[in-house]
Amino acid sequence: MSTHDRYVMPAGHSTWDVPMVGHARFSWEYDDGRARLLALYQKGKDKQWDAATRIDWSLEVNPFRALELPDETVPIHGLPVWEKLGRRERDELSQHLVAWQFSQFLHGEQGAMICGARIVESVPDMDAKFYAATQAIDEARHAETYARFLDEKIGMMYPINHELRSLLDSTLTDSRWDMPYLGMQVLIEGLALAAFGVLRDVTPAPLPKQILSYVMQDEARHVAFGRLVLRDYYAQLSSRERAEREEFVVESCWLMRNRLRAVEVWENLGFDVDECLAAVETSAYMRAFRKLLFSRIVPCVKDIGLWGEKVQETYERMGVLDLSTLDLAEIMKRDEDIADDLDRARAEDGELAVRRAQVAETIAAAG
C-alpha cells in the first residue's frame, strides 16, 4: 500500500522541493576539537539503537484509544458539540487527533534528518560535522519509528501542517550556516521534545511510552548539540546580527504555538473550526500542554544568548517567561534516565517471565 493511501486528506505532490542556498564547507583541521562536543559525538555513537528490535512492536494498540488518555484531554470536551457525539464518534475523533499529532512528529523528524545533513554540509568545524552525522541517522530512525507506528497501529496519517512547513522552509532556505541549528536544534526539536515528554509522562499505553522515551533520549543530545555550538558562536556576533536571529526566534515561536491546534482534524471531520479553535485556547489541558511545550525552548534560547527585550516580551505574552529559570541540563538528564530505566524494567520483566515459565515447567513435570 502506498503511503498516500494512508493520508486522510490530500498530501499534495509526492515530494516537496525546497531550494537550498549557502555553501558546502570542507575543513582540513582534523586534530583539535571542543572536548564537550567530541564527548557528545562519542555518546551519539555509543547510544545508537535499532527501532526494529529495541521497541516491542508486538504490543497491541487500540487505534481508537491509542494513548489511553481520558476524554478530558480532548480540547472540545464539555462543549455542546462533544455532548452530541456518540461513543463511536468520540473514538473516531481520538484516532484522528493521535494520527494528526504523530504525523506532525513524523514530518518533523524528516525535517530534522534533512537539517542534520544540511549541518554536516555547511558547518565550518569538523567536530560539529562529526556529531551532526550521528544526528542524521538518529532522525532517520525516528522517522522510521513514527511511520511504522502510524501505519501498523493507527492506520491513518495527516499531511504536514502549515506552521511546521513554513518553519522548515524558513530554516532550510536561509544561507547562514547557523540557521539550521537555531531553527531545528533549538526551536523545532525543543518543542517536539517537550511535546514528546508530556505524552510520555501521561500515557499509560506501553508502546507509545516506549517510542516516546527512546526518541527523547536521542533528542536530548540534539538540543545539547545546538546549545554548545550556538552559545559559542552567538557570543561573537554583533548586536545587529543577534537582533536578526532574535526576530527569527519570535516569529518561529508564534508559529509553533499555533502548530498544535489540529486545524486539519476539525476541518476534515466537519466540525465548526472556529468553535474548536476557541476550545483549544481555553481547554485547561491544552493551556498546560502549550506552556510545557516551551519548557525546553525558553531556557535554551536564554542560554545561547538570544535574550533581548523583544524575545522576553514575547515569552511574557505567551505566559512562559518564568520557564527561563528551569535547569535544562537536569531536564535532559531526566529524559535520558527515563529511557534507561525503561530498558532495565523491561529486561527485569523478561527475566521474571522466563523464571515463571521455568517454574511452571518444573511443576508440570513433577505432576
N, C-alpha and C positions, 0 to 999 in steps of 0.2 A: 504494500500500500504506500502510495506517495504521501509525504508529509503534508502536502497541500490538501489532501483528503481529510486530514485531522482538523484543519482550521475551520472554526465555526463562522468566520467572516472572511471575505476575500483578503488574501495576504499580498496581493499585487504580483509583480514580476517575481520570477524565481530567484533573482539576485537584486541587491541594492548596491549600485555602484557609487562610491564616494570618491571624488577626485582627491588625490593625495598631493601635498605640496611639502617643500622643505628639502633637506639633504640627507643622504645616507652618509654616515660618518665612520671612517675607519680610525682606529687608534693603534699606534705602534708601541705603546707602553704596556708591556705585559707583566712587569715585575711588581710594581708597587700598587697598592690599593688601600682603600679605607678598611680598617680592621673590622669595624662593625658591619659593613656591607658584605665583606667577604665571609664573615661568620654567618650572616643571613643567607648568603648563597650556599654555604655548606649545609645549613639547616634545610634549605629548599631541596637540595639533593637527597638528604637523609630521609625527608618526610614524604617522598613520592609514594603513591599508592595506586592500586588498580580498582576502579569502580566496579568492575565485574566480580571481584572476589571479596573486597572489604565490606561491601554492602550486601545485606541479606535480602536478595530480590525475591526470595520465596515467601516473604511476609505478605499476608493478604491486606489489601486496601479497599475499603468501600468507597467507590468513586463519588458517591453522594454525600459522604461524611468523611472525607479523606483525612482531615486534620483532627477529627473527633472533638471539635470545639462546640461550646453551647451556642444556641441561637442568638444570644445577646451580643455576640461578636459580629453579627450581620448588621451593617450600617442602618438598614431600613427597619430593623426590629422595633416593634411597637407602633409603627405608623399604620394608618388605616389600610394602606396597600398590603402591608405584611399580614395583617389580620385576615385579609380576604384570601390569602394563599392557603391551599391545602398542603398536606404533608409532601405530596409528590412535587408540587411546585416549589416548595421550600428546599427540598433535596436537590432539585434541578438547579436552583439558584446557587446553592452551596457548591455544586460541582463546577458551575461556570466561574464562580469567584476564585476557586482554587486554581482552575485551569488558566484563568487570566493572570493571576498573581505569579504562578510558577512559569508561565510563558514569558512574562517580563524578566524573571530571573534568568531564564534560558537565553533570551535575546541579549540581555546584559552581559552574560558570560561570553557569548560570541564576540560582543563588542570588546570585552576585556582581553580576549585572546588576540584580537587584531591590534588593540592598543599595545599589548605586550610585545608583539612583533614589531610594531612601529617604534617602540622604545629601544629595542635591540638595534634597529636600523639607525636611529637618529641621535641617541645619547652619546656624548663625546667620550665618556670614561669606560674603560674596559670592565672594571668591577661592576658597574651598573649593567652593562651588556650581559655579563655572566648571569646576574640574578634575574634580569628580565627574561632571559631564555628559559629559566626554570618556571617562571610565571606563565609563559605562553602554554607550556604543557599542562600546568595546573588548570588553566582556564579551559583548555580543550577537554580535560577530564570532567570539569564541572558542567560544560555544555552537554557532553555525552550523558552525564548522570541525570540532569533535568529533562533532557529529551526522552530518555528511557522511562523515567517516572511518568511523564505526561502521556507517552504512547501506550505503555503497558498497564498503568494503574488508573489513569484519569480518563483517557480515551478521547481527549479533545485538546485543542490549542487555540490561542488567540494570537493575532499578528502583533508586531511591535507597536507600542503606543506612541502617540505624537511626541510627548515630552522626552521620552528616552531617545527616540530617533533624533530629535532636534539637538539634544545634548551630545550624542555621539557624533553627529555631523559637525558641530562646533569644535569638538575636541580633535577630530581627525583631519579637519581641513585647515587647521592653524599651523603655520610653518615653524613656529617656535618649538624647540625640542622639549621644553618643559611642560607644554600644554597637555600632552597625553598623560603625564604624571598627575597634573593638577585635576584634569577632568575625570580621569579614570581612577587612579590610585587613591586620591583623597575624596572626591565627591561621589562618583558613581559607586565605587567599591565601598566607600564609607557608608553610604545609605543602604546598599544591599546587605552589607554585613550586619547593620543594625536590624534591618527587616528580618533577615535570617534568624537573628538572635531572639527577637520577640517570638517568632513562631516556634523556634526550637524550645524555648522555655515554657510555652503554654500548651503545646500539643502533647497529648499522651500517646499518639499513634507511633508505633516503633519505627516503621520505615521512614516516614518523613523526618523523624527526630534524628535517625542515623544520617540521612542525606545532609540535612542542615548542619549537624555537628561536624561532620567530616569536611564539608566545603568550607565552613567557617574557620577550621584550623588552618587551612591554606590562606584564606583571605586575611587573617590576622597578620601573616607575614607580608602580604602585598601592601597593606596600609603602612606597615612599618617601613617598607622599602621606600614608598613615596615620601614619608616623613624624613627619613635620613637624607635623601638626595635633595629634596626641595628646601629643607631647613638650611643646608649649606649654601645652596645656590641663591636663595632669595635674600640672604644676608648681604649679598654683593650687589643687589640691584639698586638702581636709583629710585627715588620716591615716585617718579612718573611711571616707571616700569612696574613697581609694586601696585600702584593705583590701577593700572590696566588689568592686572590679574585679580585684584580685589573686585573690580567691576564684573569680571567673569564669574567669580565666586557668588556674588549677589544674584546675578541673573540665573545662574545654574541652580542655586538653592531654591529659588521660587519655582523653577521648572520642576525640580524634584519633589517639592512639597505637593505639587499638583499631580505628580506622576501616578500615585497610588489611589486614585479616586474611582477607578474601574468604570470610566465613562462608557467604554465599549460594551461592557456587560449590560448596563442599564439600557443602552440603545438596542443591543442585539435581542434582548428578551422583551422589549416593548414596554418598559417602564417609563414613567414620567421622569425624564433625565434631570430636570431642574429640581424636582422634589427629592430625588435620590441624592443628588449632589449636596443639597441643603442638609440632608440627613448625615452624609459623610462628614460634614463640617461640625455637626452638633453631637454626634454619637460619642458617648463617654469613652467607649473602647477605641474609636478612631482618633479622638483627641490625644489619648495616652499613647497610641501607636505612633501618631505623627511626631510627637515630641521625642519619643525614643528613637525615631529614625535619624535624628541628628546627634545622637549621643556619641557617635564616633567622629562625625564631621566637625562639629564645633570645636572641641579641644584640639583636633588635628590642625584646623585652619589657624587657630591661635598659635600653636606650636611652631608652624612653619613660617610665621611672621607676617601673615596677611591679616592683620588685626586693626585695620584703620577704622575711622569713625563710621563710614558707610556700612562696613561689614557688621560692626557691633549694633548699629541702629537696625539693620535688617534682622539680626537674630533677636533683638529686643521685640520687634514687631511680631515675630514668629513665636515668641514666648519660649525661646530655647537658649537665651543668653547665659542663663545660670549653668548650662551644661559645660561651659568653658573651664570649670574648675575640676571636672572629672579627671581621674588618673587613667589616661589612655593605655599606658603600659600595663597597668593592673587589669583593665578590661580585656586587653588582648591576651594576657596570660590565662585568664579565666576561660576564654574561648578555646585556647589550645588544650588546657587541662580537661575540659569537659569531654572533648573527643577522646583523649587518652583514657579517661575514667570509663567512658562508654565501652571502649575496646576491652578494658580489664573486666568489666562487668559481664560482657558477652562471653569472654573466654571462661570466666568462672561458671557461668550458666551452662556452657557447653561441657565443661568438665563434670559438673554436677549431673547433667543428663546422662553422660557416659557411665558414671558411677551407679546411678539409679538403674540403668539398663543392665549393668553387670550384676547388681544385687538381685534384680528380678530374674535374670537367667539362672543364678545360683539357686534361688528359692524354687524355681520351676524344676531344675534338675534334681534337687533334693526330694521334691514331692513325687 
